[in-house]
């Protein structure tokens, strides 16, 4: 069976009778073959779709087609994710109630909002954190609320100044609940101001709609801004069915005003990213409205559109686009976080070397994914991947924070590491000394960072 196609269909909220029959025929073909059933589960698990696929198999009475051990694998994956998400929501209710009592507006973003509006299930997918959008002027009050609850800042920031927002950032430092169940991402912008995107903050807030979060009045983005936000955060390489799923299900289940959508795409300078996102979704979903993609004019020679063309070539050859899927940007980000958690040179230098290796000497497996040739590891492709690896590493970062600031932050990171020996002699409280003073186990912080997916 075409595993990609069947999995993509099962990820849809709504399925037509014809689509259901196609899924049934494909899954029946696995019925008497435990090894192939296991391969199907592993595919869903590897690309982080197993929790939602379990719910869909259950809903459409397809679970009976699987052996008991495979059912158990799907069920356990869903239950683990559900438990994590519900524990996170318990913490979220705590600080969201405090926001409400202090007249602080808050927009709940992405999956933590879609649990209530689209999927109606707390275990539909694994989430790393609880992302919220706030107004910048409310940050001092919010920060104080976090401290009042005993939440823990994740590090001291790029400059070592506790919780002081960086001018070039759209987010605060993440905070961690004292039970380590919730990582809170607090932001006052939908995308880094160092990128070329321009987002109208006033319009974002003026167009919000009500969201009831377990009885606590909150807000969510308008359908149009919700879709734009998902588009802007769809990775060039971290892009699988699961990452497209929220987009095509939002489109399928929500009344999106085409004129409003394309007006904000135009104003936000997001045409190319929207073209990329909708084209990728179109490989998964038959429900992208006619004319939407054609409406977008893009530069066919740009980095992201060139990658899109290569991705389509790979899809034509393999009937799947997961061959280029990777979390490489996140791997770099984790090492940068670790670097700034440690003040002393001997530890910082270790993480700087890891970042340099990831940027300049990516593993061949990842380098082939960069050029969309993981399915063709021939000598020429391996040589090309090795030669162009650093270019793709920096280009990927530039997609997230812009070329200028990507290079500046890399230089700053190197400089901060080179001058860090001074911390052996200057008596300045380090992050880990701060944690020890607060009675917090640093190993739990490091484990939380490492477990981010």
WOHUBEL-V701578 format. One record per backbone hydrogen bond with DSSP energy under -0.5 kcal/mol. CO is the residue of the C=O (numbers start at 1). NH is the residue of the N-H. Records with the same first field share a line. If there is no record, write none. Layout:
# WOHUBEL-V701578
CO = NH / NH
This chain:
# WOHUBEL-V701578
1 = 3
2 = 6
3 = 7
4 = 8
5 = 9
6 = 10
7 = 11
9 = 12
16 = 20
17 = 21
18 = 22
19 = 23
20 = 24
21 = 25
22 = 26
23 = 27
24 = 28
25 = 29
27 = 30
28 = 31
30 = 33
33 = 37
34 = 38
35 = 39
36 = 40
37 = 41
38 = 42
39 = 43
40 = 44
41 = 45
42 = 46
43 = 47
44 = 49 / 50
45 = 48
49 = 53
50 = 54
51 = 55
52 = 56
53 = 57
54 = 58
55 = 59
56 = 60
57 = 62 / 63
58 = 61
62 = 65
63 = 66
67 = 71
68 = 72
69 = 73
70 = 74
71 = 75
72 = 76
73 = 77
74 = 78
75 = 79
76 = 80
77 = 81
78 = 82
79 = 83
80 = 84
81 = 85
82 = 86
83 = 87
84 = 88
85 = 89
86 = 90
87 = 91
88 = 92
89 = 93
90 = 94
91 = 95
92 = 96
93 = 97
94 = 98
95 = 99
96 = 100
97 = 101
98 = 102
99 = 102 / 104
100 = 103
103 = 105
106 = 108 / 219
107 = 133
109 = 112 / 113
110 = 113 / 114
111 = 115
113 = 116 / 117
114 = 118 / 119 / 120
121 = 124
124 = 52
129 = 131
130 = 185
131 = 109
132 = 187
133 = 107
135 = 138
136 = 139
138 = 142
139 = 143
140 = 144
141 = 145
142 = 146
143 = 147
144 = 148
145 = 149
146 = 151
147 = 150
152 = 176
153 = 155
157 = 160
160 = 162
161 = 164
163 = 165
166 = 169
170 = 188 / 189
174 = 154
175 = 184
176 = 152
177 = 180
182 = 177 / 184
183 = 130 / 185
184 = 175 / 186
185 = 132 / 187
186 = 172
187 = 134
192 = 195
197 = 199
199 = 201
200 = 204
201 = 205
202 = 206
203 = 207
205 = 208
209 = 220
211 = 213 / 218
212 = 214
213 = 216
215 = 217
216 = 213
218 = 211
219 = 108
220 = 209
222 = 226
223 = 227
224 = 228
225 = 229
226 = 230
227 = 231
228 = 232
229 = 233
230 = 234
231 = 234
233 = 235
237 = 239 / 326
238 = 235
240 = 244
241 = 245
242 = 246
244 = 248
245 = 249
246 = 250
247 = 251
248 = 252
249 = 253
250 = 254
254 = 256
255 = 257
256 = 258
257 = 261
258 = 262
259 = 263
260 = 264
261 = 265
262 = 266
263 = 267
264 = 268
265 = 270
266 = 269
268 = 198
270 = 274
271 = 275
272 = 276
273 = 277
274 = 278
275 = 279
276 = 280
277 = 281
278 = 282
279 = 283
280 = 283 / 284
281 = 284 / 285
287 = 289
289 = 292
291 = 295
293 = 296
295 = 297
296 = 298
298 = 300
299 = 302
302 = 306
303 = 307
304 = 308
305 = 309
306 = 310
307 = 311
308 = 312
309 = 313
310 = 314
311 = 315
312 = 316
313 = 317
314 = 318
315 = 319
321 = 324
322 = 325
327 = 331
328 = 332
329 = 333
330 = 334
331 = 335
332 = 336
333 = 337
334 = 338
335 = 339
336 = 340
337 = 341
338 = 341 / 342
344 = 347 / 348
345 = 349
347 = 351
348 = 352
349 = 353
350 = 354
351 = 355
352 = 356
353 = 357
354 = 358
355 = 359
356 = 360 / 361
357 = 361
363 = 367
364 = 368
365 = 369
366 = 370
367 = 371
368 = 373
369 = 372
373 = 376
376 = 378
378 = 382
379 = 383
380 = 384
381 = 385
382 = 386
383 = 387
384 = 388
385 = 389
388 = 392
389 = 393
390 = 394
391 = 395
392 = 396
393 = 397
394 = 398
395 = 399
396 = 400
397 = 400 / 401
398 = 402
402 = 406
403 = 407
404 = 408
405 = 409
406 = 410
407 = 411
408 = 412
409 = 413
410 = 414
411 = 415
412 = 416
413 = 417
414 = 418
415 = 419
417 = 420
419 = 422
420 = 423
421 = 424
422 = 425 / 426
426 = 428
430 = 434
431 = 435
432 = 436
433 = 437
434 = 438
435 = 440
436 = 439
440 = 442
441 = 444 / 445
442 = 446
443 = 447
444 = 448
445 = 449
446 = 450
447 = 451
449 = 452
